[in-house]
Amino acid sequence: MLFPVHSDLDELRGALSGPDTPRLAELLRPMTAPLSVFPDLPTELPEEREQAERLLHDALRVHASAQPAGDARRRDALRVLITADPLDLDSRMDLIHWHELHGEQEAADQERRHLEQARLALEAP
């Protein structure tokens, strides 16, 4: 591209650089789950897509960690983060701890199974 482009990514990058957690929350709020991140980004731009997805993942991580530890907003933010990156083991562990903190042993056990599946997927050749 030979011209300057302004996009939501610019706003997300700006909020992340602060970090401006209220602005991050505002930008991420419409996102219930980024099932297909940036579906309109042309396939001819794989590096740009990868950078955009990394930026979004970083923003989701900062947003999740900014939520109060025992609050349901933290659980929900962790779920969105895991949806964006199912192999994010640290976020899965955080979600397990959240469920344990709230006495939700069945949900914690289910997340442990998902964690083990993710570990196996990462170890696969």
C-alpha positions in Angstrom: 0.0 0.0 0.0 1.4 3.3 -1.0 -0.9 5.5 1.0 -1.4 6.0 4.8 -4.2 3.9 6.2 -6.1 4.6 9.4 -7.9 1.6 10.9 -9.3 0.2 14.1 -5.9 -1.5 14.5 -4.4 2.0 14.9 -6.8 2.7 17.7 -6.2 -0.7 19.3 -2.4 -0.3 19.0 -2.7 3.2 20.7 -4.8 1.8 23.5 -2.4 -1.1 24.0 0.7 1.0 24.1 -0.5 2.9 27.2 -2.0 0.6 28.2 -5.3 2.5 28.3 -7.4 -0.3 29.7 -10.8 1.6 29.6 -10.2 2.3 25.9 -9.2 -1.3 25.3 -12.4 -2.5 27.0 -14.4 -0.1 24.8 -12.7 -1.3 21.6 -13.0 -5.0 22.5 -16.6 -4.8 23.9 -18.4 -5.5 20.6 -16.3 -8.7 20.3 -18.0 -11.6 22.0 -15.7 -14.1 20.4 -13.2 -13.4 17.5 -14.0 -16.7 15.8 -12.6 -15.7 12.5 -10.3 -12.8 13.2 -10.2 -10.2 10.4 -12.1 -12.3 7.8 -12.1 -9.4 5.3 -8.4 -9.0 5.3 -7.3 -10.3 1.9 -5.5 -13.6 1.8 -2.8 -11.8 -0.3 -1.7 -10.1 2.9 -0.7 -13.0 5.2 1.9 -11.0 7.1 -0.5 -8.1 7.8 -3.1 -10.6 8.9 -0.6 -12.3 11.3 0.4 -8.9 12.7 -3.3 -7.9 13.2 -4.1 -11.1 14.9 -1.1 -10.8 17.2 -2.1 -7.2 18.1 -5.6 -8.4 18.9 -4.3 -11.2 21.0 -2.1 -8.9 23.0 -5.0 -6.5 23.5 -7.2 -9.3 24.7 -4.5 -10.5 27.2 -4.0 -7.0 28.6 -7.8 -6.5 28.9 -8.2 -9.9 30.7 -5.4 -9.1 33.1 -6.9 -5.7 33.9 -10.2 -7.3 35.1 -10.6 -7.9 38.9 -9.4 -11.4 39.8 -12.7 -12.6 41.2 -15.0 -10.8 38.8 -17.0 -12.6 36.1 -15.6 -10.1 33.6 -12.2 -11.7 34.1 -13.7 -15.1 33.4 -15.4 -13.8 30.3 -12.3 -12.0 29.0 -10.3 -15.2 29.5 -12.8 -17.1 27.5 -12.6 -14.7 24.6 -8.8 -14.8 24.8 -8.9 -18.6 24.6 -11.4 -18.6 21.7 -8.9 -16.3 19.9 -6.0 -18.6 20.7 -7.1 -22.1 21.8 -3.4 -23.1 22.5 -2.9 -20.2 25.0 -2.0 -22.4 28.0 -1.4 -19.6 30.4 -4.9 -18.2 29.9 -6.4 -21.7 30.3 -4.5 -22.0 33.6 -5.9 -18.6 34.7 -9.4 -19.7 33.8 -9.0 -23.0 35.8 -7.9 -20.9 38.8 -10.8 -18.6 38.4 -13.3 -21.6 38.5 -11.5 -23.1 41.5 -11.7 -19.7 43.3 -15.5 -19.8 42.8 -15.9 -23.4 43.8 -16.8 -24.5 40.3 -14.9 -27.7 40.3 -16.7 -29.3 37.4 -15.9 -26.3 35.1 -12.3 -26.3 36.4 -12.0 -30.0 35.5 -13.5 -29.4 32.1 -10.9 -26.7 31.5 -8.1 -29.1 32.7 -9.2 -31.5 30.0 -9.1 -28.7 27.4 -5.6 -27.7 28.7 -4.3 -31.3 28.3 -5.7 -31.4 24.7 -4.0 -28.1 24.0 -0.7 -29.4 25.4 -1.0 -32.5 23.3 -1.7 -30.4 20.2 1.4 -28.3 20.8 3.6 -31.5 21.3 2.3 -33.1 18.1 4.8 -33.1 15.2 
